[in-house]
Amino acid sequence: MSARTLTCQVTEVENLNPDVFGVTLEGRAEAMQHAPGQYLELKLDDTTWVPFSIASFERGDGIIELHVQHWPERSNSVRLRELLKVANQLTLRLPSGECVLDLQSQRPLMLIAAGTGFSQMKAMVEAVLHEQPDRQVSLWWAAREHRDLYLEQLASHWAQTYSNVSFHAVTELPLEEPLAAGERISHQQGRIDDALKAADIAPHVHDVYLSGSPGMVYACLDVLESKGMPLERVFSDVFAYAPRAK
């Protein structure tokens, strides 16, 4: 699927928490096509394109969701926030990225995300629930503090509603209040790599997708490899844009 450049409508901008906002875009259905796990690039000016994971699976309706982390200290983040206040159209380039969910595989999925890396995993979970409703999904979402789990209710809903989905929240700081009740919902305090290390998991039977900073991804990769995970079944965009030094 080759990348296309197009103009689309901004139909909604909503605060998901004080630091993350959701953006809904709409364009021609055929032009907005993408695979679960891919990302797009938003044009800020003639030389600046900013990548964002697509947070919704392909429904054929031309609608795409994004989760945007606002960093006041970063100029591109501020420019985008200001642009969304006044613009009702944006120029996109999509799709990009080779970290695409394999819907031909029947292996259980382990989806591991930090922060807004959840957006990429959201698209994958939605695709699985639509295309492979019996496939096992283990979703791990790491954040510094409770409020950073900005769509915690959605992740908990999946685990409460679908017997094949589990949700494991990992926060560095204590929870401000308990997570939603559910036998497939759990919480660990600490770093995500330490949580994986302590967990009773057998990653070698899974397909694993990782989304986060290079440091987080490679720390988790080391843990998974130590537990017997074949590296050819671990996927992340980080491997393309920040390959490990050999």
LOGUVEX-71509 format. One record per residue: residue in three letters; x, y, z of N, C-alpha, C in turn. Coordinates in pm, whole numbers, plus 50000, padded with zeros to 5 digits. Layout:
BEGIN
{ALA,{X,Y,Z},{X,Y,Z},{X,Y,Z}},
...
END
This chain:
BEGIN
{MET,{50085,49881,50000},{50000,50000,50000},{50089,50124,50000}},
{SER,{50095,50194,49887},{50186,50308,49875},{50128,50430,49946}},
{ALA,{50218,50519,49991},{50175,50638,50065},{50111,50739,49970}},
{ARG,{50010,50807,50020},{49938,50908,49944},{49938,51039,50022}},
{THR,{49934,51150,49953},{49920,51281,50017},{49780,51333,49988}},
{LEU,{49709,51377,50089},{49571,51423,50071},{49535,51525,50177}},
{THR,{49428,51595,50153},{49372,51690,50250},{49246,51629,50311}},
{CYS,{49233,51639,50443},{49117,51583,50510},{49057,51685,50606}},
{GLN,{48938,51655,50652},{48867,51744,50744},{48900,51707,50889}},
{VAL,{48915,51807,50974},{48926,51785,51118},{48783,51793,51173}},
{THR,{48730,51680,51219},{48590,51678,51263},{48575,51685,51414}},
{GLU,{48682,51653,51489},{48672,51662,51635},{48811,51669,51697}},
{VAL,{48823,51752,51799},{48942,51757,51884},{48892,51754,52028}},
{GLU,{48936,51653,52104},{48888,51639,52242},{49004,51609,52335}},
{ASN,{48996,51660,52456},{49097,51630,52557},{49070,51492,52616}},
{LEU,{49170,51404,52608},{49158,51271,52668},{49211,51269,52810}},
{ASN,{49306,51356,52837},{49352,51388,52973},{49421,51524,52961}},
{PRO,{49478,51579,53066},{49537,51713,53053},{49653,51722,52953}},
{ASP,{49713,51609,52917},{49832,51611,52831},{49813,51542,52696}},
{VAL,{49701,51477,52675},{49677,51402,52551},{49543,51444,52494}},
{PHE,{49541,51473,52363},{49413,51504,52301},{49390,51412,52182}},
{GLY,{49265,51381,52161},{49225,51297,52049},{49183,51383,51932}},
{VAL,{49219,51341,51813},{49184,51413,51691},{49115,51314,51597}},
{THR,{49000,51354,51545},{48929,51273,51447},{48935,51342,51312}},
{LEU,{48977,51268,51211},{48994,51320,51075},{48904,51242,50981}},
{GLU,{48858,51309,50877},{48772,51243,50778},{48814,51283,50638}},
{GLY,{48826,51183,50552},{48861,51207,50413},{48796,51105,50324}},
{ARG,{48835,51104,50198},{48781,51004,50105},{48818,50865,50152}},
{ALA,{48720,50776,50158},{48741,50644,50218},{48857,50570,50153}},
{GLU,{48863,50573,50019},{48968,50498,49950},{49105,50556,49976}},
{ALA,{49112,50687,49999},{49240,50753,50023},{49289,50735,50166}},
{MET,{49200,50708,50259},{49236,50695,50400},{49265,50551,50441}},
{GLN,{49269,50460,50348},{49290,50318,50380},{49427,50296,50442}},
{HIS,{49432,50204,50538},{49556,50173,50609},{49541,50037,50675}},
{ALA,{49650,49983,50720},{49650,49855,50791},{49669,49880,50940}},
{PRO,{49616,49792,51026},{49631,49813,51171},{49778,49809,51214}},
{GLY,{49822,49918,51276},{49961,49930,51317},{50036,50037,51241}},
{GLN,{49980,50085,51131},{50051,50185,51050},{50033,50325,51109}},
{TYR,{50112,50418,51056},{50105,50556,51101},{50090,50649,50982}},
{LEU,{50055,50774,51011},{50048,50878,50909},{50140,50993,50949}},
{GLU,{50158,51087,50858},{50236,51207,50886},{50148,51330,50858}},
{LEU,{50150,51423,50954},{50078,51548,50939},{50173,51658,50893}},
{LYS,{50127,51739,50800},{50210,51847,50748},{50192,51972,50833}},
{LEU,{50303,52021,50890},{50302,52149,50962},{50340,52265,50871}},
{ASP,{50437,52240,50784},{50474,52338,50682},{50540,52262,50567}},
{ASP,{50594,52332,50471},{50645,52265,50351},{50760,52169,50379}},
{THR,{50827,52184,50491},{50942,52097,50520},{50924,52014,50647}},
{THR,{50811,52028,50715},{50794,51960,50844},{50671,51869,50843}},
{TRP,{50697,51740,50856},{50592,51639,50866},{50610,51566,50998}},
{VAL,{50502,51549,51073},{50510,51489,51207},{50434,51356,51207}},
{PRO,{50499,51246,51249},{50432,51115,51244},{50344,51090,51367}},
{PHE,{50231,51022,51343},{50142,50979,51450},{50084,50841,51416}},
{SER,{50086,50752,51514},{50021,50623,51494},{49872,50644,51471}},
{ILE,{49815,50565,51383},{49671,50569,51359},{49603,50487,51469}},
{ALA,{49511,50549,51540},{49452,50488,51660},{49320,50418,51633}},
{SER,{49286,50398,51507},{49161,50330,51473},{49186,50233,51360}},
{PHE,{49112,50122,51360},{49132,50026,51252},{49051,50068,51129}},
{GLU,{49083,50007,51018},{49022,50044,50890},{48877,49998,50885}},
{ARG,{48785,50097,50889},{48642,50063,50887},{48580,50091,50749}},
{GLY,{48658,50149,50659},{48606,50176,50526},{48521,50301,50517}},
{ASP,{48521,50384,50624},{48437,50503,50624},{48516,50633,50610}},
{GLY,{48648,50623,50592},{48730,50743,50574},{48760,50817,50702}},
{ILE,{48730,50757,50818},{48753,50823,50947},{48876,50763,51015}},
{ILE,{48962,50851,51065},{49085,50810,51133},{49094,50885,51266}},
{GLU,{49138,50814,51370},{49161,50876,51500},{49310,50883,51529}},
{LEU,{49351,50990,51598},{49488,51005,51646},{49485,51038,51794}},
{HIS,{49590,50998,51866},{49611,51040,52005},{49740,51121,52007}},
{VAL,{49730,51246,52045},{49843,51339,52035},{49887,51382,52174}},
{GLN,{50012,51352,52206},{50071,51399,52332},{50115,51543,52315}},
{HIS,{50072,51629,52407},{50111,51769,52400},{50234,51792,52487}},
{TRP,{50341,51839,52423},{50467,51870,52492},{50490,52020,52482}},
{PRO,{50457,52098,52585},{50472,52245,52575},{50613,52291,52543}},
{GLU,{50713,52208,52579},{50851,52248,52557},{50900,52215,52415}},
{ARG,{50818,52149,52334},{50858,52111,52199},{50783,52197,52098}},
{SER,{50857,52262,52010},{50797,52360,51920},{50695,52297,51826}},
{ASN,{50725,52179,51771},{50631,52117,51678},{50499,52082,51746}},
{SER,{50508,52039,51873},{50386,52007,51947},{50301,52131,51968}},
{VAL,{50365,52240,52004},{50292,52366,52024},{50231,52413,51893}},
{ARG,{50307,52404,51784},{50256,52447,51654},{50134,52365,51612}},
{LEU,{50140,52234,51636},{50027,52149,51599},{49904,52183,51683}},
{ARG,{49924,52203,51812},{49812,52238,51899},{49747,52368,51853}},
{GLU,{49828,52466,51818},{49774,52594,51771},{49704,52578,51636}},
{LEU,{49763,52494,51549},{49703,52472,51418},{49565,52410,51431}},
{LEU,{49550,52315,51523},{49421,52247,51540},{49314,52339,51598}},
{LYS,{49356,52449,51659},{49258,52544,51712},{49191,52624,51602}},
{VAL,{49260,52639,51488},{49209,52728,51384},{49182,52657,51252}},
{ALA,{49245,52542,51230},{49232,52477,51099},{49119,52374,51101}},
{ASN,{49041,52372,50993},{48942,52265,50980},{48983,52164,50875}},
{GLN,{49103,52184,50819},{49159,52089,50725},{49307,52069,50755}},
{LEU,{49357,51949,50730},{49498,51918,50745},{49545,51838,50624}},
{THR,{49672,51853,50592},{49733,51773,50486},{49804,51654,50549}},
{LEU,{49774,51535,50497},{49830,51410,50549},{49912,51340,50443}},
{ARG,{50002,51255,50492},{50069,51157,50407},{50051,51023,50475}},
{LEU,{49992,50925,50404},{49966,50794,50464},{49946,50690,50354}},
{PRO,{49961,50559,50392},{50007,50511,50523},{50156,50488,50521}},
{SER,{50215,50478,50640},{50357,50447,50654},{50373,50342,50764}},
{GLY,{50487,50275,50763},{50518,50180,50870},{50501,50035,50830}},
{GLU,{50599,49953,50872},{50596,49810,50843},{50553,49726,50963}},
{CYS,{50530,49792,51077},{50487,49720,51198},{50336,49702,51190}},
{VAL,{50295,49606,51110},{50154,49585,51077},{50106,49453,51138}},
{LEU,{49989,49456,51197},{49932,49336,51256},{49911,49228,51151}},
{ASP,{49959,49108,51179},{49942,48994,51090},{49810,48926,51122}},
{LEU,{49708,48951,51040},{49577,48892,51062},{49565,48751,51005}},
{GLN,{49673,48702,50946},{49676,48563,50902},{49723,48470,51014}},
{SER,{49795,48525,51110},{49845,48446,51222},{49732,48418,51320}},
{GLN,{49736,48298,51377},{49639,48260,51480},{49703,48261,51619}},
{ARG,{49832,48295,51628},{49899,48293,51757},{49840,48400,51850}},
{PRO,{49842,48375,51981},{49798,48479,52075},{49883,48604,52058}},
{LEU,{49824,48718,52090},{49892,48846,52077},{49933,48899,52213}},
{MET,{50054,48951,52220},{50098,49029,52335},{50129,49169,52283}},
{LEU,{50049,49265,52325},{50062,49404,52282},{50114,49485,52399}},
{ILE,{50232,49548,52384},{50299,49617,52494},{50322,49761,52452}},
{ALA,{50263,49855,52527},{50271,49996,52490},{50307,50080,52610}},
{ALA,{50370,50194,52584},{50394,50295,52686},{50333,50426,52638}},
{GLY,{50264,50497,52728},{50208,50627,52696},{50114,50623,52577}},
{THR,{50134,50717,52482},{50047,50721,52365},{50080,50611,52264}},
{GLY,{50179,50527,52295},{50197,50405,52216},{50072,50319,52218}},
{PHE,{49985,50344,52315},{49856,50274,52322},{49775,50294,52194}},
{SER,{49794,50407,52126},{49713,50434,52007},{49734,50328,51900}},
{GLN,{49858,50288,51879},{49886,50183,51780},{49820,50052,51822}},
{MET,{49825,50022,51952},{49767,49897,52001},{49615,49901,51996}},
{LYS,{49556,50019,52014},{49410,50031,52004},{49363,49989,51866}},
{ALA,{49432,50034,51762},{49394,49996,51627},{49404,49845,51608}},
{MET,{49508,49784,51666},{49525,49640,51653},{49416,49564,51728}},
{VAL,{49384,49606,51850},{49279,49538,51926},{49147,49548,51851}},
{GLU,{49114,49665,51801},{48988,49681,51726},{48985,49589,51604}},
{ALA,{49098,49579,51534},{49102,49492,51416},{49083,49346,51454}},
{VAL,{49146,49304,51563},{49131,49164,51608},{48987,49135,51648}},
{LEU,{48927,49225,51725},{48789,49203,51769},{48694,49195,51650}},
{HIS,{48726,49265,51542},{48641,49264,51423},{48671,49146,51332}},
{GLU,{48800,49115,51315},{48840,49015,51215},{48868,48877,51274}},
{GLN,{48915,48872,51398},{48954,48745,51463},{48899,48744,51606}},
{PRO,{48769,48741,51624},{48709,48763,51756},{48745,48660,51862}},
{ASP,{48808,48548,51822},{48847,48446,51920},{48996,48448,51952}},
{ARG,{49072,48535,51886},{49217,48538,51907},{49249,48598,52043}},
{GLN,{49340,48534,52117},{49377,48582,52250},{49462,48709,52240}},
{VAL,{49428,48809,52323},{49499,48937,52326},{49535,48970,52470}},
{SER,{49664,48989,52493},{49714,49033,52623},{49771,49173,52605}},
{LEU,{49701,49273,52658},{49739,49413,52641},{49810,49462,52767}},
{TRP,{49934,49509,52752},{50012,49569,52860},{50030,49716,52828}},
{TRP,{49990,49801,52924},{49999,49946,52902},{50073,50010,53018}},
{ALA,{50188,50070,52988},{50274,50131,53089},{50263,50282,53085}},
{ALA,{50267,50342,53203},{50260,50488,53214},{50328,50530,53343}},
{ARG,{50360,50658,53352},{50423,50706,53475},{50322,50709,53589}},
{GLU,{50205,50765,53563},{50105,50776,53668},{49967,50741,53614}},
{HIS,{49874,50730,53705},{49741,50678,53671},{49675,50758,53559}},
{ARG,{49680,50889,53566},{49608,50971,53469},{49662,50953,53327}},
{ASP,{49785,50903,53315},{49843,50882,53183},{49780,50764,53109}},
{LEU,{49705,50681,53180},{49627,50576,53116},{49497,50641,53066}},
{TYR,{49509,50721,52964},{49405,50817,52927},{49278,50751,52871}},
{LEU,{49287,50627,52825},{49167,50553,52784},{49158,50423,52863}},
{GLU,{49188,50433,52991},{49180,50317,53080},{49041,50252,53075}},
{GLN,{48936,50333,53070},{48801,50278,53069},{48777,50190,52948}},
{LEU,{48832,50229,52834},{48817,50149,52713},{48892,50017,52726}},
{ALA,{49017,50022,52772},{49095,49900,52789},{49027,49806,52888}},
{SER,{48974,49861,52998},{48903,49779,53096},{48776,49720,53036}},
{HIS,{48707,49799,52955},{48585,49751,52889},{48614,49629,52802}},
{TRP,{48722,49637,52725},{48758,49521,52643},{48774,49396,52730}},
{ALA,{48850,49410,52839},{48878,49294,52924},{48753,49244,52995}},
{GLN,{48662,49333,53028},{48537,49293,53094},{48439,49228,52998}},
{THR,{48446,49268,52871},{48345,49227,52773},{48386,49105,52693}},
{TYR,{48515,49094,52663},{48562,48987,52574},{48650,48891,52652}},
{SER,{48612,48765,52653},{48684,48665,52733},{48824,48637,52682}},
{ASN,{48855,48680,52560},{48987,48656,52502},{49082,48773,52522}},
{VAL,{49039,48879,52592},{49122,48999,52611},{49153,49018,52759}},
{SER,{49283,49043,52789},{49324,49080,52924},{49397,49213,52919}},
{PHE,{49387,49289,53028},{49446,49423,53037},{49533,49429,53160}},
{HIS,{49662,49461,53138},{49761,49470,53246},{49814,49613,53248}},
{ALA,{49776,49690,53347},{49826,49827,53361},{49953,49825,53447}},
{VAL,{50051,49905,53406},{50176,49916,53480},{50206,50065,53497}},
{THR,{50212,50112,53623},{50241,50253,53649},{50359,50264,53744}},
{GLU,{50443,50363,53720},{50558,50384,53808},{50515,50434,53945}},
{LEU,{50409,50514,53949},{50357,50566,54075},{50233,50487,54116}},
{PRO,{50195,50490,54243},{50076,50418,54288},{49950,50469,54218}},
{LEU,{49851,50382,54206},{49724,50423,54150},{49653,50521,54242}},
{GLU,{49585,50616,54181},{49506,50711,54260},{49378,50648,54311}},
{GLU,{49326,50552,54236},{49209,50475,54275},{49218,50342,54203}},
{PRO,{49146,50239,54249},{49159,50107,54187},{49112,50108,54042}},
{LEU,{49167,50013,53965},{49117,49992,53830},{48977,49932,53836}},
{ALA,{48910,49930,53724},{48780,49865,53717},{48794,49718,53756}},
{ALA,{48688,49663,53811},{48690,49523,53854},{48683,49431,53733}},
{GLY,{48752,49319,53743},{48749,49219,53636},{48860,49120,53653}},
{GLU,{48830,48994,53628},{48931,48890,53650},{49044,48897,53549}},
{ARG,{49022,48969,53439},{49127,48982,53337},{49187,49122,53338}},
{ILE,{49172,49193,53449},{49228,49327,53466},{49323,49325,53585}},
{SER,{49446,49373,53566},{49543,49371,53674},{49630,49496,53670}},
{HIS,{49702,49520,53779},{49792,49635,53789},{49920,49595,53859}},
{GLN,{50032,49643,53805},{50161,49630,53871},{50222,49769,53881}},
{GLN,{50293,49793,53990},{50363,49920,54005},{50511,49899,53975}},
{GLY,{50568,49989,53896},{50709,49981,53861},{50728,50006,53713}},
{ARG,{50841,49957,53661},{50871,49972,53518},{50815,49853,53442}},
{ILE,{50783,49877,53315},{50721,49772,53236},{50814,49652,53216}},
{ASP,{50945,49676,53197},{51034,49562,53178},{51045,49478,53305}},
{ASP,{51044,49544,53421},{51046,49467,53546},{50916,49391,53565}},
{ALA,{50804,49449,53526},{50675,49381,53537},{50672,49257,53448}},
{LEU,{50727,49268,53327},{50732,49153,53238},{50826,49045,53293}},
{LYS,{50935,49089,53352},{51031,48995,53408},{50968,48913,53520}},
{ALA,{50886,48979,53603},{50824,48911,53716},{50700,48832,53678}},
{ALA,{50645,48858,53562},{50518,48796,53523},{50537,48651,53482}},
{ASP,{50437,48571,53508},{50435,48430,53467},{50379,48424,53326}},
{ILE,{50465,48450,53229},{50423,48451,53089},{50513,48360,53008}},
{ALA,{50458,48313,52897},{50535,48231,52804},{50531,48301,52668}},
{PRO,{50614,48403,52650},{50602,48486,52530},{50630,48412,52400}},
{HIS,{50697,48297,52406},{50737,48229,52283},{50617,48176,52204}},
{VAL,{50499,48168,52265},{50382,48121,52191},{50307,48237,52126}},
{HIS,{50352,48361,52147},{50281,48479,52103},{50345,48542,51979}},
{ASP,{50269,48632,51917},{50323,48739,51835},{50324,48862,51925}},
{VAL,{50437,48934,51928},{50452,49046,52021},{50470,49175,51942}},
{TYR,{50396,49279,51981},{50409,49411,51922},{50441,49509,52033}},
{LEU,{50542,49594,52010},{50589,49690,52109},{50578,49831,52055}},
{SER,{50532,49925,52140},{50521,50065,52099},{50560,50155,52215}},
{GLY,{50665,50233,52196},{50713,50322,52302},{50846,50379,52261}},
{SER,{50918,50434,52356},{51051,50489,52327},{51149,50377,52295}},
{PRO,{51259,50407,52225},{51359,50303,52200},{51408,50237,52328}},
{GLY,{51433,50316,52434},{51480,50257,52559},{51381,50158,52616}},
{MET,{51254,50193,52616},{51150,50103,52667},{51140,49977,52582}},
{VAL,{51138,49995,52450},{51122,49880,52360},{51237,49781,52376}},
{TYR,{51360,49831,52379},{51473,49739,52388},{51486,49676,52526}},
{ALA,{51446,49747,52631},{51445,49686,52764},{51345,49571,52769}},
{CYS,{51228,49591,52711},{51128,49483,52706},{51175,49369,52617}},
{LEU,{51239,49403,52507},{51288,49300,52415},{51388,49209,52486}},
{ASP,{51477,49266,52566},{51574,49185,52639},{51506,49088,52734}},
{VAL,{51401,49135,52802},{51328,49048,52894},{51259,48936,52818}},
{LEU,{51193,48970,52709},{51122,48869,52631},{51218,48766,52575}},
{GLU,{51334,48812,52527},{51433,48719,52473},{51483,48625,52581}},
{SER,{51502,48677,52703},{51548,48593,52813},{51445,48487,52852}},
{LYS,{51318,48513,52817},{51211,48418,52845},{51182,48326,52726}},
{GLY,{51268,48332,52625},{51256,48238,52515},{51180,48287,52394}},
{MET,{51158,48418,52382},{51081,48472,52271},{51165,48475,52143}},
{PRO,{51120,48411,52034},{51192,48423,51907},{51182,48566,51854}},
{LEU,{51295,48628,51827},{51296,48768,51789},{51226,48794,51656}},
{GLU,{51214,48693,51571},{51148,48715,51442},{50997,48732,51459}},
{ARG,{50944,48710,51579},{50801,48731,51603},{50777,48849,51697}},
{VAL,{50875,48940,51705},{50861,49063,51782},{50868,49180,51682}},
{PHE,{50772,49270,51691},{50758,49376,51591},{50747,49512,51659}},
{SER,{50814,49613,51602},{50806,49749,51654},{50857,49845,51549}},
{ASP,{50795,49963,51541},{50847,50068,51453},{50986,50113,51496}},
{VAL,{51018,50096,51623},{51149,50137,51674},{51262,50066,51599}},
{PHE,{51240,49943,51558},{51345,49869,51489},{51384,49936,51358}},
{ALA,{51291,50012,51298},{51320,50082,51172},{51385,50216,51195}},
{TYR,{51333,50296,51291},{51385,50433,51304},{51494,50448,51409}},
{ALA,{51511,50348,51495},{51618,50354,51596},{51679,50216,51614}},
{PRO,{51739,50160,51508},{51795,50025,51519},{51907,50020,51621}},
{ARG,{51916,49906,51688},{52018,49888,51790},{52156,49879,51725}},
{ALA,{52254,49943,51787},{52391,49933,51736},{52439,49790,51746}},
{LYS,{52507,49743,51642},{52554,49605,51640},{52694,49596,51697}},
END
